[in-house]
Amino acid sequence: MLTAEKENGVPRFAPVFTIKDYCVYYYCIKRLESKIAYNRVPHTFGGWTLGGLMRKSENDEMYRLKSENQGETDGYYVSPYSFNKYAWSKAYGDLNSKLYSYSQEREYHYVLMMDIANFYDNIRLDLLELQIREVAQKEDSETVSILFTFLNYWNRVRNGYNKQAVGLPQDAMGDFSRILANFYLQSYDEFMYSLCKGLDCEYLRYADDQFVFLKKKDVSKHIEYKAAQTLNLFGLSINQLKVKVMETGKLIKYRSFEIFDIISTDKDKKDVKKVEMFANEYISLLDSNRLSKLKDKGTPLLNKLLFCQALRDIDLGKRAKIMGCYLDESYLRRADSGKFTQIYSLLPDDDKSKFISKLIIISRKNIFNSFSYQVLDFFKKIGNDTKQIEDRIDELSRF
């Protein structure tokens, strides 16, 4: 079992399956994806397929993204385990393009933002099975049965042979559950899309994040109520702590769209002037204590900068200030081996050993084992001794 740190130190538990388990899950989703992996509702994102055999151009594009961006897109890190990194990148890019576009349109003055509470954990498996059987062919019946036998009993270590009624596994291979979760909400999306159109609003959803662009603020409560009422039919609810109504101009600042615009192409990442301009914007926000007002406290901006080739060539003082942010423990605790590798490559030789020591120190006091596994992967990449980290992982297994 992998444990990762969420907000305020809350743990997130993710299973680690055997190879056989992954093969069964992959087989079932791959057999069914032509029925369930698609977006029927406009402006909903998440229904792309696993990929599999791709045309050469798509394959080349995926490897280009991996090598040049290290899986990063618009400041958000693409999972290294994603089967279709290009589709992930495109979907998230499409979402941000829509958000930015609607935020700039004069007719929409406000945006309602909502989040589904514990989305994956609360998906009702009986409803999901009924939904899939409605669209599946007769010859798919056995595949559906195998899939739900797996989903009902994947957590045998904790549940024994008690049948699991709710929840999809949020493991490393999250693409399988992503497809099922997106399909689970399609009836809800149809309702929301129709409701919003009737109220002259625009509805968008990506995973558990929902955005409704409004011409008048006073319809937000009606939409929020109807959304909560409909989600309840699916065993889901809105996270009351994450409901916000914001002016569209503030959304542009909240998601840093104008700053991201500075570096919008791969060519821009090699342009010293543009990268330094981007860094200046981040440093200005840092010095004025405005990062707390941005999405994820501005971390996506740091992620974007990290994979800019020209970061090495900007003004030394500015680069040092940015590097200080990467070396801050709060950033490192949520980073992964890809980011560790990139940070390591940017450090002077004299500081590389200090960085390694710092990761070991954080690992010793971090009770979430996913961090130690990421450090272990990083150490293997650079040929560093792994004994201390392996001992820590063993210690955490008995925590």
C-alpha positions as CSV (number, residue, x, y, z in Angstrom):
1,M,0.0,0.0,0.0
2,L,1.3,3.4,-1.0
3,T,0.6,6.4,1.3
4,A,0.8,9.9,-0.1
5,E,0.3,13.3,1.6
6,K,-2.7,15.3,0.8
7,E,-3.7,18.7,2.1
8,N,-3.1,19.4,5.8
9,G,-1.2,16.1,6.2
10,V,-4.2,13.9,5.4
11,P,-3.0,10.5,4.0
12,R,-4.2,9.1,0.7
13,F,-4.0,5.3,0.5
14,A,-3.3,3.7,-2.9
15,P,-3.1,0.0,-3.5
16,V,-0.2,-1.7,-5.2
17,F,-1.5,-4.6,-7.3
18,T,0.3,-7.7,-8.5
19,I,1.1,-7.9,-12.2
20,K,-1.8,-10.4,-12.6
21,D,-4.2,-7.9,-11.1
22,Y,-3.0,-5.1,-13.4
23,C,-3.4,-7.5,-16.4
24,V,-7.0,-8.3,-15.4
25,Y,-7.9,-4.6,-14.9
26,Y,-6.2,-3.6,-18.2
27,Y,-7.8,-6.4,-20.1
28,C,-11.3,-5.5,-19.0
29,I,-11.0,-1.8,-19.6
30,K,-9.4,-2.3,-23.0
31,R,-12.2,-4.6,-24.0
32,L,-14.8,-2.2,-22.9
33,E,-13.2,1.2,-23.7
34,S,-14.9,1.6,-27.1
35,K,-18.2,1.6,-25.2
36,I,-17.3,3.7,-22.2
37,A,-14.2,5.8,-23.0
38,Y,-15.5,8.8,-24.8
39,N,-17.0,12.2,-24.1
40,R,-20.7,12.4,-25.0
41,V,-21.2,15.8,-23.3
42,P,-19.5,19.0,-24.6
43,H,-16.9,20.5,-22.4
44,T,-16.3,17.5,-20.2
45,F,-12.8,16.0,-20.2
46,G,-11.5,12.7,-19.1
47,G,-12.9,10.2,-21.6
48,W,-9.9,9.4,-23.7
49,T,-8.8,5.9,-24.3
50,L,-5.8,4.0,-22.9
51,G,-4.1,4.2,-26.3
52,G,-2.3,0.9,-27.0
53,L,-0.9,0.6,-30.5
54,M,-0.6,4.1,-31.9
55,R,0.1,5.5,-35.3
56,K,3.8,6.5,-35.6
57,S,3.1,10.2,-35.5
58,E,1.2,9.9,-32.2
59,N,3.9,7.7,-30.8
60,D,6.6,10.2,-31.8
61,E,4.6,13.0,-30.3
62,M,4.2,11.2,-27.0
63,Y,8.0,10.6,-26.7
64,R,8.6,14.2,-27.7
65,L,6.4,15.3,-24.8
66,K,8.1,12.9,-22.4
67,S,11.6,14.0,-23.4
68,E,11.1,17.8,-23.8
69,N,8.5,18.4,-21.1
70,Q,9.3,15.5,-18.8
71,G,5.5,14.9,-18.6
72,E,4.7,18.5,-17.6
73,T,1.9,20.4,-19.2
74,D,0.9,23.9,-18.1
75,G,2.5,23.4,-14.8
76,Y,0.7,20.2,-14.0
77,Y,2.7,17.0,-13.9
78,V,1.5,14.1,-16.2
79,S,1.6,10.8,-14.4
80,P,4.6,8.8,-15.6
81,Y,2.3,5.7,-15.5
82,S,-0.3,7.2,-17.9
83,F,-0.9,5.0,-20.9
84,N,-1.6,7.9,-23.2
85,K,0.4,11.0,-22.1
86,Y,-0.4,12.9,-25.3
87,A,-4.2,12.5,-24.6
88,W,-3.7,13.6,-21.0
89,S,-1.8,16.7,-22.1
90,K,-4.3,17.5,-24.8
91,A,-7.3,17.1,-22.5
92,Y,-5.9,19.3,-19.8
93,G,-4.8,21.9,-22.4
94,D,-8.3,21.9,-23.8
95,L,-9.8,22.5,-20.4
96,N,-7.5,25.4,-19.7
97,S,-8.2,26.9,-23.1
98,K,-11.9,26.8,-22.5
99,L,-11.6,28.3,-19.0
100,Y,-9.4,31.1,-20.3
101,S,-11.7,31.7,-23.3
102,Y,-14.8,31.9,-21.2
103,S,-13.1,34.1,-18.6
104,Q,-12.3,36.6,-21.4
105,E,-15.8,36.7,-22.8
106,R,-17.6,39.9,-21.7
107,E,-21.0,38.2,-21.3
108,Y,-19.8,35.9,-18.5
109,H,-19.1,37.9,-15.4
110,Y,-18.8,35.1,-12.8
111,V,-17.7,31.5,-12.5
112,L,-19.1,28.9,-10.0
113,M,-16.4,26.4,-9.0
114,M,-17.4,23.1,-7.3
115,D,-15.6,19.9,-6.3
116,I,-17.0,16.4,-5.8
117,A,-16.1,15.2,-2.3
118,N,-14.0,12.0,-2.2
119,F,-15.1,11.3,-5.8
120,Y,-13.4,7.9,-6.5
121,D,-14.0,6.6,-3.0
122,N,-17.8,7.1,-3.2
123,I,-18.6,5.7,-6.6
124,R,-21.3,3.1,-6.2
125,L,-20.2,-0.1,-7.9
126,D,-23.8,-1.5,-8.4
127,L,-24.8,1.7,-10.3
128,L,-21.6,1.7,-12.3
129,E,-22.2,-2.0,-13.3
130,L,-25.8,-1.2,-14.4
131,Q,-24.6,1.7,-16.5
132,I,-21.9,-0.4,-18.2
133,R,-24.3,-3.3,-18.9
134,E,-26.7,-0.8,-20.6
135,V,-24.1,0.1,-23.2
136,A,-22.1,-3.1,-23.5
137,Q,-22.8,-5.8,-26.1
138,K,-24.0,-9.3,-25.2
139,E,-20.5,-10.6,-26.0
140,D,-19.1,-8.3,-23.4
141,S,-21.1,-9.8,-20.5
142,E,-18.3,-12.0,-19.3
143,T,-15.8,-9.2,-19.4
144,V,-18.2,-7.0,-17.3
145,S,-18.6,-9.8,-14.8
146,I,-14.8,-10.2,-14.5
147,L,-14.3,-6.5,-14.1
148,F,-16.8,-6.2,-11.2
149,T,-15.5,-9.3,-9.5
150,F,-12.2,-7.5,-9.5
151,L,-13.7,-4.2,-8.3
152,N,-15.8,-5.9,-5.6
153,Y,-12.8,-7.7,-4.1
154,W,-9.6,-5.8,-5.0
155,N,-9.2,-4.7,-1.4
156,R,-9.1,-8.2,0.0
157,V,-6.2,-7.5,2.3
158,R,-8.3,-5.1,4.3
159,N,-11.9,-6.3,3.6
160,G,-11.3,-10.0,3.6
161,Y,-14.0,-11.5,1.5
162,N,-16.6,-8.9,2.4
163,K,-17.9,-7.5,-0.9
164,Q,-16.9,-3.9,-1.5
165,A,-19.9,-1.7,-2.5
166,V,-18.2,1.6,-3.2
167,G,-14.9,2.9,-4.5
168,L,-12.5,2.6,-7.4
169,P,-8.8,2.0,-6.7
170,Q,-6.6,5.0,-7.0
171,D,-3.4,3.2,-7.7
172,A,-0.4,4.2,-9.8
173,M,-2.2,2.9,-13.0
174,G,-4.9,5.5,-12.5
175,D,-6.0,5.5,-16.1
176,F,-8.2,2.4,-15.6
177,S,-10.3,4.0,-12.8
178,R,-10.3,7.4,-14.6
179,I,-12.2,5.9,-17.5
180,L,-14.7,4.3,-15.3
181,A,-15.1,7.4,-13.1
182,N,-15.7,9.6,-16.1
183,F,-18.3,7.2,-17.6
184,Y,-20.0,7.1,-14.2
185,L,-20.8,10.9,-14.4
186,Q,-22.0,11.0,-18.0
187,S,-25.7,11.0,-17.0
188,Y,-24.9,13.7,-14.5
189,D,-23.0,15.7,-17.1
190,E,-26.0,15.5,-19.5
191,F,-28.3,16.9,-16.7
192,M,-25.8,19.7,-15.8
193,Y,-25.2,20.7,-19.4
194,S,-29.0,20.9,-20.1
195,L,-29.6,22.8,-16.9
196,C,-26.9,25.3,-17.6
197,K,-27.9,25.9,-21.2
198,G,-31.4,26.6,-20.0
199,L,-30.0,29.2,-17.6
200,D,-27.8,30.7,-20.3
201,C,-24.6,29.4,-18.6
202,E,-21.7,27.2,-19.7
203,Y,-20.7,24.0,-17.9
204,L,-17.3,22.3,-17.8
205,R,-16.0,19.4,-15.9
206,Y,-12.6,17.7,-15.5
207,A,-12.5,14.7,-13.2
208,D,-14.1,16.0,-9.9
209,D,-13.6,19.7,-10.7
210,Q,-16.6,21.6,-12.1
211,F,-16.9,25.1,-13.5
212,V,-20.1,27.0,-14.5
213,F,-19.7,30.3,-16.2
214,L,-22.5,32.7,-15.3
215,K,-23.9,35.9,-16.6
216,K,-25.7,36.6,-13.3
217,K,-24.4,35.7,-9.9
218,D,-27.8,35.0,-8.4
219,V,-28.3,31.8,-10.4
220,S,-25.3,30.2,-8.7
221,K,-27.2,28.9,-5.7
222,H,-29.9,27.3,-7.9
223,I,-27.2,25.5,-9.9
224,E,-25.3,24.4,-6.8
225,Y,-28.6,23.0,-5.3
226,K,-29.6,21.1,-8.4
227,A,-26.0,19.8,-8.8
228,A,-26.0,18.5,-5.2
229,Q,-29.4,17.0,-5.6
230,T,-28.5,15.1,-8.7
231,L,-25.1,14.0,-7.4
232,N,-26.9,12.5,-4.4
233,L,-28.6,10.1,-6.7
234,F,-25.2,8.7,-7.6
235,G,-24.0,8.5,-4.0
236,L,-21.9,11.6,-4.4
237,S,-21.8,15.1,-2.8
238,I,-20.3,18.5,-3.3
239,N,-17.3,19.4,-1.1
240,Q,-18.7,22.4,0.7
241,L,-15.3,23.7,1.5
242,K,-14.3,24.1,-2.1
243,V,-17.4,25.9,-3.5
244,K,-16.4,29.3,-4.8
245,V,-18.1,32.0,-6.9
246,M,-15.5,34.2,-8.5
247,E,-15.5,37.1,-11.0
248,T,-14.0,35.8,-14.2
249,G,-11.3,38.4,-14.2
250,K,-10.1,37.0,-10.8
251,L,-10.2,33.4,-12.3
252,I,-7.6,34.5,-14.8
253,K,-5.4,35.7,-12.0
254,Y,-6.2,32.7,-9.7
255,R,-5.1,30.2,-12.4
256,S,-2.2,32.4,-13.6
257,F,-3.4,32.2,-17.3
258,E,-1.6,35.5,-18.3
259,I,1.7,34.3,-16.8
260,F,1.4,30.9,-18.4
261,D,0.9,32.8,-21.7
262,I,4.5,34.0,-21.5
263,I,5.7,30.5,-22.2
264,S,3.2,28.9,-24.5
265,T,5.4,26.8,-26.8
266,D,8.4,24.6,-26.6
267,K,10.4,27.3,-28.3
268,D,9.5,29.7,-25.5
269,K,11.1,27.4,-23.0
270,K,14.5,28.0,-24.7
271,D,14.0,31.7,-24.9
272,V,16.1,33.4,-22.1
273,K,14.1,36.6,-22.2
274,K,10.7,34.9,-21.9
275,V,11.8,32.5,-19.2
276,E,13.3,35.4,-17.2
277,M,10.1,37.4,-17.7
278,F,8.1,34.4,-16.4
279,A,10.6,34.1,-13.4
280,N,10.1,37.8,-12.7
281,E,6.4,37.4,-12.4
282,Y,6.8,34.5,-10.0
283,I,9.3,36.3,-7.9
284,S,7.0,39.4,-7.7
285,L,4.2,37.2,-6.4
286,L,6.6,35.6,-3.9
287,D,8.0,38.9,-2.6
288,S,4.5,40.4,-2.2
289,N,3.0,37.4,-0.4
290,R,0.4,36.9,-3.1
291,L,1.1,33.2,-3.9
292,S,-1.5,32.1,-1.4
293,K,-4.2,33.6,-3.6
294,L,-3.3,31.4,-6.6
295,K,-4.3,27.9,-7.4
296,D,-2.2,25.5,-5.4
297,K,-0.3,28.5,-4.0
298,G,1.5,29.0,-7.3
299,T,3.1,25.6,-7.5
300,P,2.0,25.1,-11.1
301,L,4.1,28.1,-12.0
302,L,7.2,26.6,-10.4
303,N,6.5,23.3,-12.2
304,K,6.4,25.1,-15.5
305,L,9.7,26.9,-14.9
306,L,11.5,23.8,-13.7
307,F,11.4,22.2,-17.2
308,C,12.4,25.4,-19.1
309,Q,15.8,24.8,-20.7
310,A,16.6,28.6,-20.5
311,L,16.2,28.6,-16.7
312,R,20.0,27.8,-16.5
313,D,20.8,31.0,-18.3
314,I,18.7,33.7,-16.6
315,D,20.1,36.2,-14.1
316,L,22.1,34.5,-11.4
317,G,20.3,36.2,-8.5
318,K,16.9,35.4,-9.9
319,R,17.9,31.8,-10.6
320,A,19.1,31.4,-7.1
321,K,15.8,32.7,-5.7
322,I,13.9,30.2,-7.9
323,M,16.2,27.3,-6.9
324,G,15.5,28.2,-3.3
325,C,11.8,27.5,-3.9
326,Y,12.6,24.1,-5.4
327,L,14.8,23.2,-2.4
328,D,12.1,24.2,0.1
329,E,10.8,21.2,2.0
330,S,7.1,22.0,1.3
331,Y,7.8,21.7,-2.5
332,L,10.0,18.6,-2.2
333,R,7.5,16.7,-0.1
334,R,5.1,16.7,-3.0
335,A,7.6,16.3,-5.8
336,D,8.5,13.1,-7.6
337,S,11.6,11.4,-9.0
338,G,11.3,13.3,-12.3
339,K,11.4,16.7,-10.5
340,F,14.2,15.5,-8.2
341,T,16.2,14.6,-11.3
342,Q,15.6,18.0,-12.9
343,I,16.4,19.9,-9.7
344,Y,19.6,17.9,-9.3
345,S,20.7,18.6,-12.9
346,L,20.3,22.4,-12.2
347,L,22.4,22.4,-9.1
348,P,26.2,23.2,-9.0
349,D,28.3,20.1,-8.4
350,D,29.1,21.3,-4.8
351,D,25.4,21.4,-3.9
352,K,24.4,18.0,-5.3
353,S,25.5,16.0,-2.2
354,K,23.7,18.5,0.0
355,F,20.5,17.9,-2.0
356,I,20.8,14.1,-1.6
357,S,21.3,14.5,2.2
358,K,18.3,16.8,2.4
359,L,16.0,14.2,0.7
360,I,17.3,11.5,3.1
361,I,16.5,13.8,6.1
362,I,13.0,14.5,4.8
363,S,12.4,10.8,4.2
364,R,13.4,10.0,7.8
365,K,10.7,12.3,9.2
366,N,8.1,11.8,6.5
367,I,5.6,9.0,7.4
368,F,4.2,8.8,3.9
369,N,6.0,6.1,2.0
370,S,5.3,7.3,-1.5
371,F,7.9,10.1,-0.9
372,S,10.6,7.5,0.0
373,Y,9.7,5.4,-3.1
374,Q,10.2,8.5,-5.3
375,V,13.5,9.2,-3.7
376,L,14.5,5.6,-4.2
377,D,13.7,5.8,-7.9
378,F,15.7,9.1,-8.1
379,F,18.7,7.6,-6.4
380,K,18.7,4.6,-8.8
381,K,18.6,7.0,-11.7
382,I,21.7,8.9,-10.6
383,G,23.5,5.8,-9.3
384,N,23.4,6.9,-5.6
385,D,23.6,4.4,-2.7
386,T,20.0,3.4,-1.8
387,K,20.5,1.5,1.5
388,Q,19.3,4.3,3.8
389,I,16.1,4.8,1.7
390,E,15.4,1.1,1.5
391,D,15.8,0.8,5.3
392,R,13.3,3.7,5.7
393,I,10.8,2.1,3.4
394,D,11.2,-1.2,5.4
395,E,10.7,0.8,8.6
396,L,7.5,2.5,7.3
397,S,6.1,-0.9,6.3
398,R,5.8,-1.6,10.0
399,F,4.4,1.8,10.9
